[in-house]
Every structure is written in structure tokens, then in C-alpha cells.
Amino acid sequence: MAFCSDVEDVISMSLTVVASLLQKYNIDPKLIGRLEVGSETVIDKSKSIKTWLMQIFEVYADGLARPIGGAAAIAMLIGPDAPISFERKYKASHMADVYDFYKPDLASEYPVVDGKLSQTCYLMALDSCYRQFCTKYEKLVGEQFSISDADYCVFHSPYNKLVQKSFTRLFYNDFMRNCSSVDNDAQEKLLPFANLTNQESYQSHDLEKVLSYLAGQRRTLLFVLDVTAKLESRHVTSPEKFVETLKLMEHRYGAKDFETSKDTSLLPPGTFYLTEVDSMYRRFYDMKASDDIAAGGKIKGSNGIANGI
């Protein structure tokens, strides 16, 4: 599980990944026609995160410029000649009206969560999307699709165990669809569960054990863009420090006129961080210096003005 110190928030992480994407791949911001931002975290009920990110582009115009399940941000460039392309004709979506995870209390930064229901909803959505995808693929290509045909699987990761369960669900779906890729040994072990309803299969611990055993022989480790080195560079901290940080963030939720610790000792160069929130709730950010990016200016989240970085 990952969490931020008091010097980082959803805005600083967004600034960091966008700036990193532009710098690492030498992307001219003028070539980007649209910027989309998605987040479950609310900083301001009116001012969007995207407005803060626009300052990155203004800086580049003149040169370089509670976390229960984790804290992370990613920036992706969508355009022609992409190294990873998406086949839209196979796209599958799932939506449902459920109260598994929601934020009805605007006075609190924490969500209301029904953990057991949330896990079931995750697996239900996975099943639905995978079946739709397989149906579309088989209709358009004329061949049966199974998880063995996929090189890699990428999952939203609330926590690691749920990702493991999700991978095994795909294998279970292949069994229920009578895919030829499911060998005789696996079919024999899964046969006792063939008549379970979907709802029953989500709650069956015996099925979960069998799937964990079978899928354990079919996992692939993915190395992309030096991910292993990045994961190994993470800092391990104590549960006490996590609780201490949570209490600080709870105290500061909705607060104004304060400065952060400005402690950047654990942040890699090029990382944006929060320095202060003034009496008008305006947020100010700076960037930790690196060899490639000259730092020293501040980014002000009040009126779209960014001093030179």
C-alpha cells in the first residue's frame, strides 16, 4: 500500500506525471489537443484538477518547466503511431447502480465503503466485460478467445489479493465457456463448480482455492519501462507513521493558511510538491530540482499564473 506525506496531494502527483511524460519523451505540448483528468479525490468542489495541470503547459511554452488502498498517478499520451494501440471494436464496458464505494459526506475526505460488496462488484464487472469482449472477438475474428491468447493482463489494483482473484476469474470464465485452452486436469478440478450461479461463485471459498492453485501455474511477470527498479526504489515506512500522516491530513482537510513541512528527502528529482495553502485557499507548488530540470520557481494554483521553472 502506498500513501503520501503532507507535501504531496492529487494535484502535485498529477503535475509530476504530466511533466515527466513530456520531458522523458520530448513531447511538444503544442501537439497535444486535449487533456483529460480522472480522479476519485476532490480538492475543490468547483476548480478542477485539470486547471492546475494547464499551468504545466504554460511553463513549457517558454522552455522546461486518505489513501486507504494506495496513492498513485499516471500520465498517458494518446495519439498516432502509439507503441500500445487499443482495438476499439473489441471494447467492453459494465455499469451498475450499487452503493459499494461512494462519498456522500463532503465534510469528510473518506468514502463510505462496503468492502465485501465492493469486491463482488469488481469481479462482476470483470466477468461482464470479459464475456462481452470474448463475444465480440469471436464474432469479428471467427475464432475462440481465451486468456491464454493474451500476452499480458493489466488490472486496477485496490489490493494485490483482489488482482490475483481477478486473474483466476478469467480462467474460470474460460472453463465455463468450454474453451479448448483449459486442459483436462483443470477441467477435472473445476467440474464440481460447473453448476454454480455467478453469485454463488463469488462467495465460494472452495472455488477460490482451486482457482488459486490452477492459475498459480500460469502467471507471467511483466517488465516494462524499468518498472522493477522503480518499485524497488519505494520507501518502507511504519504503520505508526502512516497513522500519524492520516491524522495530519484529517486535521488539514478543508483548512487554509498553513505551510507544509516541505520535506522532500524521500521525493525523487522532478517531483512536484505542495508548499502552502494561503488564507484564500490558494495552493502553491514547487518542484524538486533535477539535473535535467532547473527548479526554483513556484506554481500558484489561484489564477493560472506560473512563474518560470
C-alpha positions in Angstrom: 0.0 0.0 0.0 1.2 3.5 -0.8 0.5 6.8 0.8 1.7 10.4 0.5 3.3 12.6 3.1 1.9 16.1 3.8 3.9 17.6 0.9 2.1 15.6 -1.8 -1.6 15.5 -3.0 -3.6 14.6 -6.1 -2.5 17.8 -7.8 1.2 17.5 -7.1 1.2 13.9 -8.3 -0.7 14.9 -11.4 1.8 17.7 -12.1 4.7 15.3 -11.6 3.5 12.6 -14.0 2.4 15.0 -16.8 5.8 16.9 -16.6 7.7 13.6 -16.5 5.8 12.3 -19.6 6.5 15.5 -21.6 10.2 15.6 -20.6 11.0 11.9 -21.0 9.5 11.6 -24.4 10.4 15.1 -25.6 6.8 15.9 -26.4 5.9 19.3 -27.7 2.8 20.5 -25.6 1.6 22.3 -28.7 0.9 18.9 -30.3 -1.5 17.9 -27.6 -5.0 18.8 -28.5 -6.9 17.6 -25.4 -6.1 17.0 -21.8 -8.3 14.6 -19.7 -8.0 14.1 -16.0 -9.7 11.4 -13.9 -9.5 11.1 -10.1 -11.6 9.9 -7.1 -10.0 12.6 -5.0 -11.7 16.1 -4.6 -9.6 19.1 -3.7 -12.0 21.8 -4.7 -15.7 21.4 -5.4 -15.6 23.7 -8.4 -12.0 24.2 -9.6 -10.9 21.1 -11.4 -7.5 19.4 -11.2 -7.2 20.0 -14.9 -6.8 23.7 -14.3 -3.7 23.2 -12.3 -2.3 20.9 -15.0 -2.7 23.6 -17.6 0.0 25.6 -15.8 2.4 22.9 -16.8 1.8 23.7 -20.4 2.2 27.4 -19.8 5.5 26.8 -18.1 6.7 24.6 -21.0 5.7 27.2 -23.6 8.8 29.2 -22.7 11.1 26.2 -22.0 11.3 23.4 -19.4 9.5 24.0 -16.9 -6.6 9.4 2.7 -5.1 6.8 0.9 -6.7 3.6 2.0 -5.7 1.5 -1.0 -2.8 3.5 -2.2 -1.7 6.7 -3.8 -0.5 7.0 -7.4 -0.8 8.9 -10.6 -0.2 8.1 -14.3 0.0 10.2 -17.4 -0.6 8.7 -20.9 -0.3 10.3 -24.3 -2.9 9.3 -26.8 -2.1 9.8 -30.5 -1.0 8.3 -33.8 1.9 5.8 -34.1 1.4 4.7 -30.4 3.6 1.9 -29.0 0.5 0.4 -27.5 -2.7 0.6 -29.5 -6.3 -0.2 -28.4 -8.7 -2.0 -30.6 -11.9 -0.1 -30.0 -14.1 -2.6 -31.8 -13.5 -5.1 -29.0 -14.1 -2.6 -26.2 -16.5 -3.8 -23.4 -18.0 -1.8 -20.6 -20.0 -2.5 -17.5 -22.1 -0.2 -15.3 -24.4 -0.8 -12.3 -26.2 1.2 -9.7 -24.6 0.0 -6.4 -23.5 1.5 -3.1 -20.2 -0.2 -2.7 -17.9 2.9 -2.7 -19.2 6.4 -2.6 -18.5 9.8 -1.0 -21.8 11.4 0.2 -20.2 13.4 3.1 -18.5 16.4 1.6 -17.2 17.4 5.1 -15.1 14.2 5.1 -12.3 13.1 2.8 -13.1 9.5 3.4 -15.5 7.4 1.4 -18.3 5.1 2.7 -17.2 1.6 1.7 -19.0 -1.8 1.8 -15.9 -3.9 1.4 -17.5 -7.3 0.7 -19.9 -5.8 -1.8 -17.1 -3.7 -3.4 -15.1 -6.9 -4.0 -18.1 -8.7 -5.5 -18.9 -5.7 -7.8 -15.3 -5.7 -9.0 -15.5 -9.4 -10.0 -19.0 -9.0 -11.5 -17.7 -6.1 -13.7 -14.7 -8.2 -14.7 -16.9 -11.1 -15.7 -19.2 -9.0 -17.7 -16.5 -7.1 -19.6 -14.5 -10.3 -20.3 -17.6 -12.1 -21.7 -18.6 -9.2 -23.8 -15.0 -8.9 -25.1 -14.8 -12.6 -26.0 -18.2 -12.5 -27.7 -17.1 -9.5 -29.9 -13.8 -11.1 -30.6 -15.2 -14.4 -31.7 -17.9 -12.7 -33.8 -15.4 -10.4 -35.6 -12.4 -12.8 -35.9 -14.2 -16.1 -36.1 -12.0 -17.8 -33.6 -12.5 -18.6 -29.9 -10.7 -16.4 -27.5 -9.3 -17.4 -24.1 -6.9 -15.8 -21.5 -4.1 -18.0 -22.9 -4.3 -15.8 -26.1 -3.4 -12.7 -24.1 0.2 -11.7 -23.6 -0.4 -9.6 -20.6 -3.2 -8.6 -18.2 -3.5 -5.2 -16.6 -5.8 -4.7 -13.6 -6.9 -1.8 -11.5 -5.3 -2.8 -8.2 -7.2 -1.8 -5.0 -5.1 -4.5 -3.3 -3.0 -7.4 -4.5 -5.2 -10.2 -3.4 -8.1 -8.9 -5.5 -5.9 -8.8 -8.6 -5.0 -12.4 -8.0 -8.7 -13.3 -7.7 -9.5 -11.4 -10.8 -6.9 -13.2 -12.9 -8.3 -16.6 -11.8 -11.8 -15.4 -12.6 -10.7 -15.1 -16.3 -9.5 -18.7 -16.2 -12.8 -19.7 -14.6 -14.7 -17.9 -17.3 -12.8 -19.8 -19.9 -13.8 -23.1 -18.2 -17.4 -22.1 -18.2 -17.2 -21.2 -21.9 -15.7 -24.6 -22.7 -12.5 -23.1 -24.1 -10.2 -25.7 -25.6 -7.3 -24.0 -23.8 -8.4 -25.4 -20.5 -6.6 -28.7 -20.1 -8.1 -31.9 -18.8 -6.5 -31.7 -15.4 -8.0 -28.2 -14.8 -11.4 -29.3 -16.2 -11.5 -32.2 -13.8 -10.8 -30.0 -10.8 -13.3 -27.3 -11.8 -16.1 -29.7 -12.8 -17.7 -29.7 -9.3 -18.2 -26.0 -9.6 -19.7 -26.0 -13.1 -23.3 -25.6 -11.9 -22.7 -22.6 -9.6 -24.6 -19.4 -10.3 -22.5 -16.3 -10.7 -23.5 -15.1 -7.3 -22.6 -18.4 -5.7 -19.2 -18.5 -7.4 -18.3 -15.1 -6.0 -18.8 -16.5 -2.4 -17.3 -20.0 -2.9 -14.1 -20.3 -0.9 -13.5 -23.8 -2.3 -13.7 -22.5 -5.9 -11.3 -19.7 -4.9 -8.8 -22.3 -3.6 -8.9 -24.4 -6.7 -8.5 -21.4 -9.0 -5.6 -20.1 -6.9 -3.8 -23.4 -7.4 -4.5 -23.7 -11.1 -3.8 -20.1 -12.0 -0.6 -20.2 -9.9 1.0 -22.2 -12.7 0.1 -19.7 -15.4 1.4 -16.3 -14.2 3.7 -14.0 -16.1 5.9 -11.3 -14.8 5.9 -8.1 -16.8 8.9 -5.8 -17.1 8.1 -2.5 -18.8 10.0 0.8 -18.7 12.2 -0.4 -15.8 9.2 -1.0 -13.5 11.1 -3.3 -11.3 13.7 -0.7 -10.4 11.0 1.9 -9.7 9.2 -0.5 -7.4 12.5 -1.3 -5.6 13.1 2.4 -5.1 10.0 2.8 -2.9 10.5 3.7 0.8 9.2 1.4 3.5 7.6 3.2 6.5 6.0 2.0 9.7 2.3 1.7 10.4 2.7 4.3 13.1 4.0 6.8 10.5 1.0 6.0 8.3 -1.4 6.7 11.2 0.5 9.9 12.1 0.2 11.1 8.4 -3.5 10.3 8.4 -4.2 12.3 11.5 -2.3 15.3 10.0 -4.3 15.1 6.7 -7.6 14.8 8.7 -6.6 17.9 10.7 -5.8 19.8 7.5 -8.8 18.7 5.5 -10.6 21.9 4.4 -8.0 24.0 6.2 -6.3 27.2 4.9 -3.4 29.5 5.8 -0.8 26.8 6.5 2.6 25.6 5.2 3.7 22.0 4.8 6.9 20.6 6.1 8.5 21.0 2.7 10.4 17.8 3.4 11.4 16.4 0.0 14.0 13.9 1.3 12.0 10.9 0.0 10.9 12.5 -3.3 12.9 11.8 -6.5 14.1 14.8 -8.5 11.5 16.3 -10.8 8.6 15.7 -8.3 6.1 18.4 -7.6 5.1 19.1 -4.0 2.7 21.3 -2.0 4.4 24.1 -0.1 1.5 26.1 1.3 -2.2 26.9 1.2 -2.8 30.6 1.8 -5.7 32.4 3.6 -7.7 32.4 0.3 -7.3 28.6 -0.1 -4.9 29.1 -3.0 -2.5 26.2 -3.3 1.2 26.7 -4.1 3.5 24.0 -5.5 7.2 23.7 -6.2 9.4 21.1 -7.9 12.4 19.3 -6.5 15.4 20.1 -8.7 17.0 17.6 -11.0 19.9 17.6 -13.5 17.5 18.0 -16.4 15.1 20.5 -15.0 16.0 23.8 -13.4 13.9 24.4 -10.3 13.4 27.5 -8.2 10.0 28.9 -9.2 6.6 28.3 -7.7 3.4 27.2 -9.3 0.4 29.0 -7.9 -2.9 27.4 -8.1 -5.0 30.5 -7.8 -5.3 32.2 -11.2 -3.4 30.0 -13.7 -0.2 32.0 -13.3 3.1 30.0 -13.3 6.4 31.7 -12.6 9.3 30.4 -14.6 10.7 27.0 -13.6 
